[in-house]
Amino acid sequence: MSARSSNGIQQQQQPNTTPQRLQSTPWFHGKISREEAEMLLVPPYDGMFLVRESTNFPGDYTLCVSFGGRVEHYHIIYRDHHLTIDEEEMFETLGQLVEHYQNDADGLCTSLTIPVPKKGNPEVCFDTKDFQNAGWVIPNDDVKLGDVLGKGEFGDVLLGYWHGTKVAVKTLKDPHAVQMFLTEASVMASLRHPNLVQLMGVVLDGPSSRISLVTEYMGKGDLAHFLRSRGRQQITKKDQLNFSRDCCAGMAHLEAKKVVHRDLASRNVLLSDEMVAKVCDFGLARDLTFVGDASKLPIKWTAPEALKDSRCFSNKSDMWSFGILLWEIYSFGQAPYRRIALCDVVKFVEKGYRMEAPENCPAEIHEIIRQTWDAVPENRPTFAELLARFESLRTAYV
């Protein structure tokens, strides 16, 4: 059975479930070796533990527990869509398994007591089996790859064909970024809106066991390039308002779902052949509970409070970024703060500097931009509030 997407493309009907996100797991250390795990479990307090990906059984996990001056390694078996150590007690998630053995040793050398936290921020852990169980896995042979559409930090984006439909295929080159990649896929799977790029599925059995995300194809590419290449000669005021409204609608949905994008910019907005703008690239997106570090942030688009402290990312910091995006739209893709050195942008903004309105920018749009750049996050409008204003403005062009 198929369904028609917002851009008119015939698509396969998508699963109604999303991969289950495990709890924040400071004890999950990913792909570390047996020897590295044992080094982390020193000094040897009984019950100290961590969970790692199994080296002998790829795709499975290993529970490492310190007891009596040595480390015991328990193979966590995946069977019949459940996790188990003894094939008697069955669990749906690693979190449930760990909680059980914290309450009762139940056959282990000892009950779990002190988790060994991973250095840095806790990860959100996803098992590829979660995607299989949720019906989001696409067999590799079902997707035919074409030309490269773009290149990213962790892989390329290629044109693809899935059951005769054009799709975009985002490949993963760096195996160490698997969890980030699966996090992006899980976020996309949980968010369905006409102004958010839709995930079609995940390929888990590609060449060299690479993981790929399959998303809807957006024929006109990213908004940043479109604005710069078409310019004032082709882009109308109505187009600009529609782009603004579409982006705001997509962000209002994220806001309603309590999801923070953290990298909103014209480069992360795609246009369909019908000129519908859709927010994309949720590589940095996180539920409000899970906030990462600020080591690779786009300074010119990031709110000052988030640059100071990554825990301050919020829908209000996204609103600041939305103001920069609006400035990009009405300047036809010019680079923000183009007369200020990157190293000085933060200092200027903290002192109260704000960019002037783009040439011929409507007064009502400049007022919205001004409000998004309020130094006090709580004073910035919500996306829901701005969406109502954009809808009202659009009536003038009907």
Phi, psi and omega per residue, in radians:
M1 nan 2.487 -3.108
S2 -2.224 2.857 3.140
A3 -2.403 2.618 -3.119
R4 -1.540 2.281 -3.134
S5 -1.394 3.060 -3.120
S6 -1.149 -0.400 3.131
N7 -1.739 0.256 3.006
G8 1.501 0.028 -3.108
I9 -1.466 2.381 3.095
Q10 -1.316 2.169 -3.046
Q11 -2.218 2.752 3.011
Q12 -1.207 2.516 3.101
Q13 -1.138 2.355 -3.044
Q14 -1.586 2.703 3.079
P15 -1.046 2.669 3.121
N16 -1.623 -0.073 -3.132
T17 -1.941 2.793 3.099
T18 -2.109 2.679 3.112
P19 -0.983 2.419 -3.100
Q20 -1.293 2.184 3.111
R21 -1.517 2.160 3.088
L22 -1.227 2.811 3.118
Q23 -1.081 2.885 3.053
S24 -1.023 2.187 -2.944
T25 -2.151 1.447 3.126
P26 -1.132 -0.355 -3.131
W27 -1.497 -0.060 -3.133
F28 -1.596 2.085 -3.030
H29 -1.891 0.093 3.066
G30 1.161 -2.448 -3.045
K31 -1.522 1.412 2.994
I32 -2.031 2.736 -3.093
S33 -1.419 2.946 3.076
R34 -1.017 -0.743 -3.115
E35 -1.153 -0.726 3.126
E36 -1.117 -0.678 3.111
A37 -1.080 -0.744 -3.120
E38 -1.159 -0.604 3.098
M39 -1.163 -0.593 3.137
L40 -1.280 -0.423 -3.100
L41 -1.614 0.745 3.115
V42 -2.300 2.332 0.036
P43 -1.184 2.627 -2.976
P44 -1.400 1.408 3.036
Y45 -1.435 2.319 3.140
D46 -1.021 2.252 3.099
G47 1.629 -0.156 3.066
M48 -1.122 2.434 -3.015
F49 -2.628 2.877 2.955
L50 -2.686 2.897 3.077
V51 -2.123 2.364 3.114
R52 -2.291 2.891 3.020
E53 -1.308 2.409 -3.085
S54 -1.197 2.347 3.092
T55 -1.502 -0.513 -3.128
N56 -1.513 -0.433 -3.112
F57 -2.243 1.430 -3.099
P58 -0.920 2.316 -3.119
G59 1.698 -0.321 3.082
D60 -1.724 3.141 -3.114
Y61 -2.183 2.886 3.066
T62 -2.294 2.266 3.050
L63 -1.644 2.134 -3.115
C64 -1.910 2.152 -3.033
V65 -2.251 2.303 3.092
S66 -1.532 2.294 3.120
F67 -2.802 2.264 3.069
G68 1.080 0.555 3.080
G69 1.470 0.096 3.108
R70 -2.392 3.005 -3.115
V71 -2.004 2.214 3.070
E72 -1.711 2.418 -3.123
H73 -2.014 2.048 -3.102
Y74 -1.891 2.139 3.107
H75 -1.286 2.141 3.087
I76 -1.602 1.982 -3.029
I77 -1.581 2.432 3.029
Y78 -1.775 2.072 -3.108
R79 -2.583 2.284 3.110
D80 0.920 0.793 3.083
H81 1.125 0.395 3.097
H82 -2.345 2.852 3.094
L83 -1.881 2.458 3.139
T84 -2.703 2.680 3.030
I85 -1.828 -0.720 -3.059
D86 -1.887 0.066 -3.119
E87 1.125 0.274 3.049
E88 -2.013 -0.972 3.062
E89 -1.475 2.153 -3.080
M90 -1.992 2.465 -3.091
F91 -2.332 2.590 3.132
E92 -1.449 -0.491 -3.099
T93 -2.398 2.826 3.042
L94 -1.083 -0.648 -3.139
G95 -1.035 -0.733 3.123
Q96 -1.160 -0.688 3.132
L97 -1.103 -0.828 -3.137
V98 -1.078 -0.775 -3.137
E99 -1.060 -0.695 3.134
H100 -1.058 -0.836 -3.088
Y101 -1.378 -0.182 2.952
Q102 -1.305 -0.554 -3.129
N103 -1.490 -0.440 -3.045
D104 -2.739 2.253 3.117
A105 -1.054 -0.730 3.006
D106 0.804 0.889 3.088
G107 1.780 -0.300 3.056
L108 -1.326 2.978 3.116
C109 -1.106 -0.514 3.118
T110 -2.885 2.835 3.044
S111 -1.256 2.692 -3.118
L112 -1.349 2.354 -3.095
T113 -2.135 -1.226 -3.013
I114 -1.826 2.001 3.080
P115 -1.342 2.485 3.044
V116 -1.578 1.907 -3.092
P117 -1.294 2.542 3.070
K118 -1.234 2.526 3.096
K119 -1.093 2.468 -3.101
G120 1.519 -2.679 -3.083
N121 -1.491 2.560 3.088
P122 -1.031 2.570 3.102
E123 -1.624 2.777 2.892
V124 -1.739 2.107 -2.987
C125 -1.729 2.314 3.060
F126 -2.149 2.431 3.034
D127 -1.756 2.369 3.119
T128 -1.043 -0.424 3.100
K129 -1.135 -0.473 3.086
D130 -1.045 -0.680 -3.134
F131 -1.258 -0.626 3.085
Q132 -1.132 -0.792 -3.127
N133 -1.121 -0.572 -3.100
A134 -1.469 -0.086 3.087
G135 1.432 0.394 -3.092
W136 -1.738 0.003 -3.082
V137 -1.487 2.273 3.080
I138 -1.883 2.195 3.096
P139 -1.037 2.442 -3.089
N140 -0.995 -0.666 -3.088
D141 -1.188 -0.275 -3.138
D142 -1.391 -0.231 -3.087
V143 -1.971 2.131 3.085
K144 -1.766 2.197 -3.053
L145 -1.593 2.527 3.110
G146 -2.128 -2.417 -3.057
D147 -1.271 2.768 3.055
V148 -1.314 2.212 3.115
L149 -1.621 -0.492 -3.120
G150 -3.038 2.926 -3.134
K151 -2.190 2.428 3.138
G152 -2.182 -3.109 -3.079
E153 -1.115 -0.646 -3.037
F154 -1.906 -0.039 3.138
G155 2.977 -3.105 -3.119
D156 -1.767 2.782 2.997
V157 -1.968 2.145 -3.074
L158 -2.051 2.662 2.969
L159 -1.236 2.410 3.124
G160 -2.410 2.922 3.075
Y161 -2.276 2.145 -3.116
W162 -2.181 1.944 -3.076
H163 0.928 0.686 3.085
G164 1.461 -0.026 -3.141
T165 -1.798 2.369 3.060
K166 -1.148 2.331 3.078
V167 -2.413 2.904 3.005
A168 -1.858 2.358 -3.089
V169 -2.060 1.967 -3.136
K170 -1.674 1.968 -3.079
T171 -1.662 2.710 3.134
L172 -1.937 2.110 3.117
K173 -1.628 -0.634 -3.040
D174 -1.592 1.917 -3.124
P175 -1.115 -0.364 -3.133
H176 -1.321 -0.183 -3.118
A177 -1.750 0.292 -3.078
V178 -1.006 -0.824 -3.090
Q179 -1.105 -0.686 3.091
M180 -1.084 -0.720 -3.120
F181 -1.134 -0.778 3.135
L182 -1.212 -0.552 3.048
T183 -1.092 -0.779 3.105
E184 -1.037 -0.774 -3.128
A185 -1.103 -0.727 -3.124
S186 -1.149 -0.714 3.103
V187 -1.091 -0.794 -3.127
M188 -1.117 -0.665 -3.124
A189 -1.138 -0.507 -3.086
S190 -1.529 -0.118 -3.052
L191 -2.077 1.943 -3.141
R192 -2.124 2.006 -3.109
H193 -2.767 2.549 -3.123
P194 -1.044 -0.338 -3.124
N195 -1.973 0.419 2.966
L196 -2.189 2.348 3.128
V197 -1.082 2.262 -3.004
Q198 -1.580 2.288 3.004
L199 -1.305 2.316 3.079
M200 -1.668 -0.587 -3.141
G201 2.945 -3.123 -3.095
V202 -2.186 2.299 3.047
V203 -1.701 2.095 -3.083
L204 -1.891 -0.149 -3.049
D205 -2.127 0.676 -3.136
G206 -1.330 -3.026 3.125
P207 -0.981 2.349 -3.138
S208 0.988 0.529 3.111
S209 1.044 0.532 3.109
R210 -1.279 2.641 3.080
I211 -1.767 2.436 3.116
S212 -2.345 2.529 3.013
L213 -1.779 2.292 3.121
V214 -1.875 2.074 -3.111
T215 -2.168 2.932 3.091
E216 -1.090 2.594 -3.114
Y217 -1.531 2.306 -3.138
M218 -1.991 1.816 -2.910
G219 -1.094 -0.504 -3.073
K220 -1.686 0.107 3.018
G221 1.324 -2.814 -3.059
D222 -1.422 2.637 -3.045
L223 -1.125 -0.625 -3.118
A224 -1.035 -0.859 -3.135
H225 -1.178 -0.666 -3.138
F226 -1.088 -0.772 -3.133
L227 -1.090 -0.745 -3.078
R228 -1.287 -0.628 -3.056
S229 -1.419 -0.507 3.136
R230 -1.612 -0.802 3.068
G231 1.132 -2.848 -3.053
R232 -1.168 -0.395 -3.082
Q233 -1.228 -0.497 -3.054
Q234 -2.064 -0.461 -3.076
I235 -1.625 2.138 -3.100
T236 -1.608 2.933 3.054
K237 -1.069 -0.600 3.102
K238 -1.139 -0.721 3.090
D239 -1.038 -0.819 -3.119
Q240 -1.047 -0.738 -3.140
L241 -1.181 -0.663 3.103
N242 -1.138 -0.745 3.089
F243 -1.033 -0.782 -3.112
S244 -1.091 -0.804 -3.126
R245 -1.111 -0.775 -3.116
D246 -1.071 -0.802 3.129
C247 -1.090 -0.709 3.137
C248 -1.130 -0.688 3.134
A249 -1.120 -0.752 3.095
G250 -1.092 -0.742 3.139
M251 -1.223 -0.554 3.088
A252 -1.113 -0.596 3.098
H253 -1.193 -0.748 3.068
L254 -1.042 -0.762 3.135
E255 -1.029 -0.775 -3.131
A256 -1.127 -0.533 -3.139
K257 -1.575 0.071 -3.130
K258 1.019 0.725 3.077
V259 -1.964 2.340 3.134
V260 -1.832 2.242 -3.090
H261 -1.340 -0.919 3.079
R262 1.359 -0.078 3.118
D263 -2.522 0.754 -3.126
L264 -1.319 2.176 3.136
A265 -2.901 2.878 -3.106
S266 -1.089 -0.472 3.112
R267 -1.195 -0.357 3.140
N268 -1.861 0.515 2.997
V269 -2.195 2.299 -3.139
L270 -1.977 2.666 -3.133
L271 -2.013 2.337 3.060
S272 -1.416 3.001 3.091
D273 -1.069 -0.428 3.121
E274 -1.569 0.181 3.105
M275 1.202 0.490 3.023
V276 -1.553 2.218 3.134
A277 -1.555 2.360 -3.131
K278 -2.354 2.280 3.110
V279 -1.254 2.413 -3.116
C280 -2.396 -2.988 3.077
D281 1.001 1.365 3.113
F282 -1.648 0.482 3.137
G283 -1.019 -0.520 3.101
L284 -1.784 -0.071 -3.064
A285 -1.152 2.465 3.121
R286 -2.547 2.579 2.895
D287 -1.039 2.643 -3.080
L288 -0.993 -0.387 -3.121
T289 -1.293 -0.415 -3.011
F290 -2.050 1.831 -3.100
V291 -2.111 2.249 -3.064
G292 -1.647 -2.890 -3.101
D293 -1.499 2.976 -3.057
A294 -1.912 0.544 -3.013
S295 -1.297 -0.439 -3.076
K296 -2.216 0.798 -3.056
L297 -1.530 2.532 3.050
P298 -1.326 1.722 -2.953
I299 -0.983 -0.768 -3.048
K300 -1.191 -0.311 -3.105
W301 -1.861 -0.168 -3.010
T302 -1.644 2.387 3.141
A303 -1.082 2.546 -3.082
P304 -1.031 -0.636 -3.115
E305 -1.180 -0.564 3.129
A306 -1.320 -0.542 3.069
L307 -1.169 -0.587 3.132
K308 -1.316 -0.664 -3.037
D309 -2.605 1.994 -3.083
S310 -1.105 -0.309 3.081
R311 -1.258 -0.167 -3.120
C312 -1.606 0.103 3.023
F313 -1.117 2.396 -3.099
S314 -2.824 3.113 3.026
N315 -1.106 -0.425 3.092
K316 -1.290 -0.588 3.048
S317 -1.248 -0.589 3.010
D318 -1.070 -0.619 3.134
M319 -1.124 -0.683 3.057
W320 -1.019 -0.825 3.129
S321 -1.072 -0.617 3.114
F322 -1.106 -0.620 3.063
G323 -1.077 -0.710 3.079
I324 -1.134 -0.713 3.105
L325 -1.057 -0.759 3.087
L326 -1.056 -0.727 3.121
W327 -1.071 -0.700 3.086
E328 -1.082 -0.779 -3.107
I329 -1.066 -0.778 -3.051
Y330 -1.510 -0.099 3.006
S331 -1.812 0.134 -3.132
F332 1.031 0.767 2.995
G333 1.476 0.283 3.091
Q334 -1.163 2.692 3.101
A335 -1.303 2.269 3.111
P336 -1.162 2.630 3.121
Y337 0.928 0.692 -2.995
R338 -1.177 -0.315 3.129
R339 -1.721 0.088 -3.120
I340 -2.051 2.309 3.104
A341 -1.080 2.492 -3.085
L342 -0.950 -0.694 -3.107
C343 -1.186 -0.253 -3.119
D344 -1.815 -0.111 -3.057
V345 -1.033 -0.858 -3.090
V346 -1.035 -0.777 -3.125
K347 -1.073 -0.749 3.134
F348 -1.111 -0.799 -3.095
V349 -1.130 -0.734 -3.141
E350 -1.102 -0.496 3.111
K351 -1.461 0.021 3.067
G352 1.818 0.034 3.139
Y353 -1.189 2.389 3.024
R354 -2.358 2.496 -3.141
M355 -1.122 2.578 3.068
E356 -1.276 2.855 3.117
A357 -1.136 2.471 3.056
P358 -1.057 2.734 3.138
E359 -1.009 2.293 3.122
N360 1.128 0.334 3.079
C361 -1.245 2.241 3.124
P362 -0.997 2.520 -3.081
A363 -1.029 -0.683 -3.106
E364 -1.183 -0.559 3.096
I365 -1.266 -0.715 3.097
H366 -1.078 -0.623 3.113
E367 -1.149 -0.692 3.086
I368 -1.112 -0.781 3.117
I369 -1.020 -0.788 -3.135
R370 -1.014 -0.729 -3.132
Q371 -1.191 -0.587 3.139
T372 -1.198 -0.363 -3.103
W373 -1.773 0.430 3.067
D374 -1.115 2.379 -3.117
A375 -1.110 -0.465 3.131
V376 -1.668 1.960 -3.070
P377 -0.925 -0.684 -3.093
E378 -1.135 -0.363 -3.135
N379 -1.452 -0.222 3.130
R380 -1.284 2.582 3.136
P381 -1.209 2.920 3.016
T382 -1.570 2.839 3.091
F383 -1.172 -0.599 3.111
A384 -1.093 -0.720 3.123
E385 -1.130 -0.772 -3.125
L386 -1.189 -0.593 3.137
L387 -1.053 -0.708 3.111
A388 -1.103 -0.655 3.129
R389 -1.201 -0.704 3.112
F390 -1.147 -0.687 3.113
E391 -1.084 -0.671 3.109
S392 -1.169 -0.718 3.135
L393 -1.148 -0.578 -3.095
R394 -1.176 -0.413 3.129
T395 -1.074 -0.427 3.138
A396 -1.213 -0.291 -3.083
Y397 -1.881 0.061 -3.136
V398 -1.293 nan nan
